[in-house]
Amino acid sequence: MTPDDGLVLADRAARGEARLKIIDCDVHHALRSAADLKPFLATRWQEHLDRYGFRVPTPFLSSPQYPKGAPALSRTDSWPPNGGPPGSDLAFLREQLLDRWGISFGLLHFLFPGAMDQRNQSFGNALARALNEWQVEHWTRHERRLKAGIILPGEDADAAVAEIEHWAGHTTAGGGDFVQVALATHTIELLGRRRYWRIYEAAAAAGLPLCLHTMGYNGRAVTPAGWPSFYVEEHHEVAISQQTVVASLILEGVLERIPDLKVVIVEAGFAWVPGFAWRLDHYWSRFRDELEHVTRPPSETIRERFWFTSQPADEPEKPEQLRQTMDWMGWDRLLFATDYPHWDMDNPEHAFRMPMSDEEKRMVFAGNAERVYGLS
């Protein structure tokens, strides 16, 4: 990718054109260390953290299953100068992302350690509350442009609903801290199963979209057929894992049961959506007798109830093919995301290798997110 590709914001500014508003729907923040959480944990759980650490259903306690494409999965220049891992320093994140690109809002996504993944579910519940308090105390309270998702202990529906009800509507001097609820996608059961329905009902009642960022450890492979040999396989299979989530939510009847629920699929690309929807429609039409609770073609539900973040942006050799994909999805379905500070993050200047009208740019880079999240 070169500076001549896609939309070059600097050139627009140099020509005196109005600066394009940007809402970044995938920004990763991180703990400097596990000790950051101790002020937000009861003494019992501080001692548990010291003694046992974070225990997830894999044999790897301090790393993911596959070595990543770069240390901490991040850009080489994203390590804060005062120490700590990428995404752990607010001032440096401001400098590298918010201020550099003129980001109006950045939506925070915390990846590890996940409260939903903890083997000790009671510790997972305490961890979710601690992480949410940490997000407010160290991030959203100090930077009004950053908005968080309510981290949920999703395998315990009672605790997850309580967490939503505790934080929904929470505000500080800078405005609302939380604009969505966040669930892992690699879960004990597919997310359409009834054990999770009360969580979705609570999210809809609070007026908060359901954010499904690719993540989580459930002790099973990310692929339907077993463990891949290489990181590149695991990285590629992310899109397939999100397809199973979309299918489950639709075919189990979640979205017909909860008509106000909005679902945002994060960090799985989007070019797969049309073909996936066509196939789902075909099988839905053939198996209607088993799916009486699904009263409309899945493609209609996808076009009306799902949104997809742009990163990792798909880049076909023929730009018109990407436009055809977005035409089918609907230009109101796509939310811009950088995925900062990951190694494959998308620079806002070069995110789409095709001509776009001013209205299309406004929708994708900010307008759609404004409507989904109520941001302005």
C-alpha positions as CSV (number, residue, x, y, z in Angstrom):
1,M,0.0,0.0,0.0
2,T,1.3,3.4,-0.9
3,P,0.4,7.0,0.0
4,D,-1.4,7.3,-3.3
5,D,-3.8,4.5,-2.5
6,G,-7.4,5.3,-1.4
7,L,-8.4,8.4,0.6
8,V,-5.4,10.6,1.5
9,L,-6.6,12.9,4.2
10,A,-3.5,15.1,4.2
11,D,-4.0,16.0,0.6
12,R,-7.6,17.0,1.2
13,A,-6.5,19.3,4.0
14,A,-3.7,20.8,1.9
15,R,-6.3,21.6,-0.8
16,G,-8.3,23.5,1.9
17,E,-11.1,20.9,1.9
18,A,-13.0,20.2,5.1
19,R,-11.4,17.7,7.3
20,L,-13.2,14.3,7.2
21,K,-14.7,13.3,10.5
22,I,-13.4,9.9,11.7
23,I,-14.8,7.6,14.3
24,D,-12.4,4.6,14.9
25,C,-14.5,1.6,16.0
26,D,-11.6,-0.6,17.0
27,V,-8.9,0.8,19.3
28,H,-7.0,-1.5,21.6
29,H,-5.9,-0.5,25.1
30,A,-4.0,-2.6,27.6
31,L,-2.8,-3.0,31.2
32,R,0.7,-2.0,31.9
33,S,0.7,-5.0,34.2
34,A,-1.8,-7.1,36.2
35,A,-1.0,-4.9,39.2
36,D,-3.1,-2.2,37.5
37,L,-6.2,-4.1,38.5
38,K,-5.5,-4.5,42.2
39,P,-7.0,-1.2,43.3
40,F,-10.3,-2.5,41.8
41,L,-10.2,-6.0,43.2
42,A,-11.2,-7.1,46.7
43,T,-8.4,-8.5,48.9
44,R,-9.5,-12.1,48.2
45,W,-9.2,-11.6,44.5
46,Q,-5.9,-9.7,44.7
47,E,-4.5,-12.7,46.5
48,H,-6.0,-15.1,44.0
49,L,-4.4,-13.1,41.1
50,D,-1.0,-13.3,42.9
51,R,-1.3,-17.0,43.5
52,Y,-3.0,-18.3,40.4
53,G,-2.8,-15.5,37.8
54,F,-5.2,-15.5,34.8
55,R,-6.3,-19.1,34.0
56,V,-8.0,-19.7,30.7
57,P,-9.0,-23.0,29.1
58,T,-5.8,-23.5,27.1
59,P,-2.3,-24.7,28.2
60,F,-0.9,-21.3,27.5
61,L,-1.0,-18.9,30.5
62,S,1.0,-16.0,29.3
63,S,0.7,-16.1,25.5
64,P,-1.8,-17.0,22.8
65,Q,-1.8,-20.4,21.1
66,Y,0.2,-19.1,18.1
67,P,3.2,-16.7,18.0
68,K,1.9,-13.5,16.4
69,G,3.2,-11.6,13.4
70,A,4.9,-9.1,15.7
71,P,5.6,-8.8,19.4
72,A,2.4,-8.1,21.3
73,L,0.7,-8.3,17.9
74,S,1.6,-4.6,17.4
75,R,3.4,-2.1,15.3
76,T,7.1,-1.8,16.1
77,D,6.7,2.0,16.8
78,S,3.7,1.6,19.2
79,W,5.7,0.7,22.3
80,P,5.3,3.7,24.7
81,P,8.6,5.5,25.4
82,N,8.1,5.3,29.1
83,G,7.6,1.6,29.1
84,G,4.7,-0.8,29.1
85,P,3.1,-2.7,26.2
86,P,1.4,-1.1,23.2
87,G,-1.9,0.5,24.0
88,S,-1.1,1.0,27.7
89,D,-0.2,4.7,27.8
90,L,-3.1,7.2,27.2
91,A,-0.8,10.1,26.3
92,F,1.1,8.0,23.7
93,L,-2.2,6.7,22.3
94,R,-3.4,10.3,21.9
95,E,-0.3,11.3,20.1
96,Q,-0.1,8.3,17.7
97,L,-3.8,7.9,17.0
98,L,-6.3,10.4,18.2
99,D,-4.4,13.6,17.6
100,R,-2.4,12.5,14.5
101,W,-5.5,11.5,12.5
102,G,-8.0,13.8,14.1
103,I,-10.1,11.0,15.5
104,S,-13.4,12.3,16.9
105,F,-14.1,9.2,18.9
106,G,-12.3,5.9,19.5
107,L,-14.1,2.8,20.7
108,L,-11.9,0.8,23.1
109,H,-11.6,-3.0,23.0
110,F,-9.7,-4.8,25.7
111,L,-8.5,-8.3,24.6
112,F,-6.6,-10.0,27.4
113,P,-7.0,-11.2,30.1
114,G,-10.7,-11.9,29.3
115,A,-13.2,-12.0,32.1
116,M,-15.3,-14.4,30.0
117,D,-12.5,-16.9,29.6
118,Q,-11.6,-17.4,33.3
119,R,-11.8,-21.0,34.5
120,N,-12.8,-19.7,38.0
121,Q,-16.1,-18.0,37.1
122,S,-16.3,-16.1,40.3
123,F,-12.9,-14.6,39.7
124,G,-14.1,-13.8,36.1
125,N,-17.1,-11.9,37.5
126,A,-14.8,-9.9,39.8
127,L,-12.4,-9.3,36.9
128,A,-15.1,-7.9,34.7
129,R,-16.1,-5.3,37.3
130,A,-12.4,-4.4,37.9
131,L,-11.7,-4.0,34.2
132,N,-14.7,-1.8,33.7
133,E,-13.7,0.4,36.7
134,W,-10.2,0.5,35.3
135,Q,-11.5,1.6,31.9
136,V,-13.4,4.6,33.5
137,E,-10.6,5.5,36.0
138,H,-7.7,5.4,33.6
139,W,-9.2,6.0,30.1
140,T,-12.7,7.5,29.5
141,R,-12.6,9.8,32.6
142,H,-9.5,11.5,31.2
143,E,-10.2,11.5,27.4
144,R,-13.8,12.3,26.3
145,R,-13.0,11.0,22.8
146,L,-12.5,7.5,24.1
147,K,-15.6,5.3,24.7
148,A,-15.6,1.8,26.1
149,G,-17.6,-1.4,25.9
150,I,-18.9,-2.9,29.1
151,I,-16.8,-6.0,29.6
152,L,-19.0,-9.0,30.5
153,P,-18.5,-12.3,32.3
154,G,-20.7,-13.8,29.6
155,E,-20.7,-17.4,30.7
156,D,-22.6,-16.3,33.8
157,A,-25.7,-14.6,32.6
158,D,-26.8,-13.3,36.0
159,A,-23.5,-11.6,36.5
160,A,-23.4,-10.3,33.0
161,V,-26.9,-8.7,33.3
162,A,-25.9,-7.2,36.6
163,E,-22.8,-5.7,35.0
164,I,-24.9,-4.1,32.2
165,E,-27.4,-2.7,34.6
166,H,-24.6,-1.3,36.8
167,W,-22.9,0.6,34.0
168,A,-25.6,1.5,31.6
169,G,-26.0,5.2,31.4
170,H,-22.8,5.7,33.4
171,T,-21.3,9.2,32.7
172,T,-18.4,11.3,33.8
173,A,-17.7,15.0,33.2
174,G,-16.6,14.0,29.6
175,G,-19.9,12.3,28.7
176,G,-21.0,8.7,28.5
177,D,-18.2,6.2,29.3
178,F,-19.8,3.1,27.7
179,V,-21.5,2.9,24.3
180,Q,-21.8,-0.9,23.8
181,V,-21.6,-4.3,25.6
182,A,-18.7,-6.5,24.7
183,L,-18.7,-10.3,24.5
184,A,-16.1,-12.8,23.5
185,T,-16.9,-14.8,20.3
186,H,-15.0,-18.0,21.1
187,T,-17.4,-19.2,23.7
188,I,-18.5,-22.4,25.5
189,E,-21.6,-22.6,23.2
190,L,-22.5,-20.7,20.1
191,L,-23.8,-17.3,21.0
192,G,-27.3,-17.9,19.6
193,R,-27.9,-20.5,22.4
194,R,-30.5,-19.6,25.0
195,R,-28.0,-19.4,27.9
196,Y,-27.0,-16.0,26.5
197,W,-30.4,-14.5,25.6
198,R,-30.9,-12.6,28.9
199,I,-27.7,-10.8,28.2
200,Y,-29.0,-9.6,24.8
201,E,-32.3,-8.6,26.3
202,A,-30.4,-6.5,29.0
203,A,-28.3,-4.9,26.3
204,A,-31.3,-4.0,24.2
205,A,-33.2,-2.6,27.2
206,A,-30.2,-0.4,28.0
207,G,-30.1,0.8,24.3
208,L,-26.6,-0.5,23.9
209,P,-25.3,-2.4,20.8
210,L,-23.8,-5.9,21.2
211,C,-20.1,-5.8,20.2
212,L,-18.7,-9.1,19.1
213,H,-14.9,-8.6,18.7
214,T,-13.0,-11.7,17.6
215,M,-11.5,-13.0,20.7
216,G,-11.8,-15.5,23.5
217,Y,-10.5,-18.9,24.7
218,N,-12.9,-21.8,25.0
219,G,-10.4,-24.6,24.9
220,R,-11.2,-25.4,21.3
221,A,-9.6,-24.6,17.9
222,V,-10.7,-21.5,16.0
223,T,-11.4,-23.7,12.9
224,P,-14.3,-26.1,12.6
225,A,-12.0,-29.0,11.8
226,G,-9.2,-28.7,14.4
227,W,-6.0,-26.8,15.2
228,P,-4.1,-25.1,12.4
229,S,-0.4,-25.5,12.0
230,F,0.5,-21.9,11.4
231,Y,-0.4,-18.4,12.7
232,V,-1.4,-17.3,9.2
233,E,-4.1,-20.1,9.2
234,E,-5.4,-19.1,12.6
235,H,-5.4,-15.4,11.6
236,H,-7.3,-16.2,8.4
237,E,-9.9,-18.4,10.2
238,V,-11.1,-15.4,12.2
239,A,-13.6,-14.6,9.5
240,I,-15.0,-18.1,9.5
241,S,-15.4,-18.1,13.3
242,Q,-17.5,-14.9,13.0
243,Q,-19.6,-16.4,10.3
244,T,-20.7,-19.1,12.8
245,V,-21.6,-16.4,15.2
246,V,-23.8,-14.5,12.7
247,A,-25.5,-17.7,11.6
248,S,-26.2,-18.8,15.2
249,L,-27.7,-15.4,16.2
250,I,-30.0,-15.5,13.2
251,L,-31.0,-19.1,13.0
252,E,-31.6,-19.5,16.8
253,G,-34.1,-16.7,16.5
254,V,-32.3,-14.2,18.7
255,L,-32.8,-11.2,16.5
256,E,-36.5,-11.9,15.9
257,R,-37.1,-12.4,19.6
258,I,-35.2,-9.1,20.5
259,P,-36.1,-6.7,17.7
260,D,-34.2,-3.7,19.2
261,L,-30.8,-5.5,19.5
262,K,-28.0,-4.1,17.2
263,V,-25.0,-6.3,16.6
264,V,-21.5,-5.1,15.6
265,I,-19.0,-7.6,14.2
266,V,-15.5,-6.4,14.8
267,E,-12.1,-7.3,13.2
268,A,-13.3,-10.0,10.9
269,G,-13.3,-8.2,7.5
270,F,-16.5,-7.9,5.5
271,A,-16.0,-9.1,1.9
272,W,-17.3,-12.5,3.0
273,V,-20.7,-11.2,3.9
274,P,-22.6,-11.3,0.5
275,G,-21.6,-14.9,-0.3
276,F,-22.3,-16.0,3.2
277,A,-25.7,-14.4,3.2
278,W,-26.6,-16.0,-0.2
279,R,-25.7,-19.4,1.1
280,L,-27.6,-18.9,4.3
281,D,-30.7,-17.8,2.4
282,H,-30.5,-20.9,0.3
283,Y,-30.4,-23.3,3.2
284,W,-33.0,-21.3,5.1
285,S,-35.4,-21.8,2.2
286,R,-34.7,-25.5,2.1
287,F,-35.2,-26.1,5.8
288,R,-38.1,-23.8,6.7
289,D,-39.9,-26.7,8.4
290,E,-37.1,-26.8,11.1
291,L,-36.9,-23.0,11.3
292,E,-40.4,-21.8,11.8
293,H,-39.1,-19.2,14.3
294,V,-37.0,-17.6,11.5
295,T,-39.7,-15.8,9.5
296,R,-37.6,-13.9,6.9
297,P,-34.5,-14.5,4.8
298,P,-31.3,-14.2,6.8
299,S,-29.9,-11.7,4.3
300,E,-32.6,-9.2,5.2
301,T,-31.6,-9.5,8.9
302,I,-28.0,-9.1,8.1
303,R,-28.7,-5.9,6.1
304,E,-30.8,-4.5,8.9
305,R,-29.4,-5.7,12.2
306,F,-25.6,-6.2,11.7
307,W,-22.8,-3.7,11.2
308,F,-19.2,-4.7,10.3
309,T,-15.9,-2.9,11.0
310,S,-13.7,-2.3,8.1
311,Q,-10.4,-3.7,9.5
312,P,-8.9,-5.9,8.2
313,A,-10.0,-4.1,5.1
314,D,-10.3,-6.4,2.1
315,E,-8.2,-5.2,-0.9
316,P,-9.0,-7.0,-4.2
317,E,-6.8,-6.2,-7.1
318,K,-9.9,-4.8,-8.9
319,P,-11.3,-2.0,-6.7
320,E,-14.7,-2.2,-8.4
321,Q,-15.1,-5.6,-6.7
322,L,-14.9,-4.0,-3.3
323,R,-17.4,-1.5,-4.3
324,Q,-19.8,-4.3,-5.5
325,T,-19.4,-5.9,-2.1
326,M,-20.3,-2.7,-0.3
327,D,-23.2,-1.9,-2.6
328,W,-24.7,-5.3,-1.7
329,M,-24.1,-4.9,2.0
330,G,-25.3,-1.3,2.0
331,W,-23.0,1.6,2.7
332,D,-24.7,2.1,6.0
333,R,-23.5,-1.2,7.3
334,L,-19.7,-0.5,7.4
335,L,-17.9,1.2,10.3
336,F,-14.4,2.4,9.9
337,A,-11.7,0.9,12.2
338,T,-7.9,1.1,12.4
339,D,-7.3,-1.8,14.9
340,Y,-4.6,0.3,16.5
341,P,-1.9,-0.6,17.6
342,H,-1.9,-4.0,15.8
343,W,0.7,-4.8,13.1
344,D,-2.0,-4.9,10.4
345,M,-3.8,-1.8,11.4
346,D,-5.4,0.3,8.7
347,N,-4.1,3.9,8.3
348,P,-7.1,6.2,7.7
349,E,-5.4,7.7,4.7
350,H,-5.1,4.4,2.8
351,A,-8.0,2.4,4.1
352,F,-10.0,1.9,0.9
353,R,-8.4,1.4,-2.5
354,M,-11.2,2.8,-4.6
355,P,-12.9,6.1,-5.4
356,M,-15.6,7.1,-2.9
357,S,-18.1,9.9,-3.1
358,D,-18.1,12.5,-0.3
359,E,-21.3,11.1,1.1
360,E,-19.9,7.5,1.1
361,K,-16.9,8.7,2.9
362,R,-19.0,10.6,5.5
363,M,-21.1,7.4,6.1
364,V,-18.2,5.0,6.4
365,F,-15.8,7.1,8.4
366,A,-18.2,8.5,10.9
367,G,-21.9,8.8,10.0
368,N,-22.8,5.1,10.4
369,A,-21.1,4.9,13.8
370,E,-22.8,8.1,14.9
371,R,-26.2,6.4,14.3
372,V,-25.3,3.0,15.7
373,Y,-23.8,4.4,18.9
374,G,-25.6,7.7,19.3
375,L,-22.3,9.7,19.1
376,S,-22.2,13.3,17.9
